[in-house]
Amino acid sequence: MTLFRRRDAWWEQDGKAARARRRQERLVSSVAFMTAVAATAGAATMWWLQVGVAAFLHARLGIL
């Protein structure tokens, strides 16, 4: 099997509840991952502003 787009061999034999549970778990894990990425980006942005990198880039290069 490949790492991406794997197909569950027992998908058709599982019941509706098992498939719904699997979809729910996948959705929850995706939302948790996106939340972690957003939190990391927010923390990096706040650090950037605190350190003054954005002010430096604006003053020297006229960006941001």
N, C-alpha and C positions, 0 to 999 in steps of 0.2 A: 504494500500500500504506500501511497505517497504521503507526504507530510500535510499537504493541503488538499482540501476537497475530498477527504476520506469518506467512504460510504460504509455505513454500518451493515454488516452482513445479515444481522437479525432484525433490521428495520421493519420489514414487512410482517414478521412474525410477532413483533411486540404489539401490545395493545395500544389503544388511543391514549390512555393515561400515561404510559411510559414515553410515548412520543411527545406528548404535551409537556411532560416533566423535563425531558431532554431539551426541548426548545426553550423552556423557561430558564433552565440553568445556563444555557448558552447566552440568552438575553441578559441575565443578571451579571454574568461574568464580563460580557462586553461593556455594559454600563459601568461596572466597577473599574475596568481598565481605562475607559475614557475619563472617568472621574479622577483617577490617579494621574493620568497624563495632564489633565487640566490643572490639577493642584501643583504638579511639578512645574509646569509652565508659569503659573502664577507666582510661585515661590521664586523661580529664577528671575522673573520680571521685577519683582520687588527687590531682590538682591541687587539686580542691575541698577535700579534707580537709587538704592541706598549707597552703593559704591560710587555712583556718579559717572558710570560709563556712558549713559545716555546723554548727560550734560556735556561730557567731553566730546562725544561725536557730534553733537549739535553745534558746539562752539567752534570746533576745528574743521569739520567737514560740511556743516550745514544740513545734516540729515537728522531725522527724528525730530 
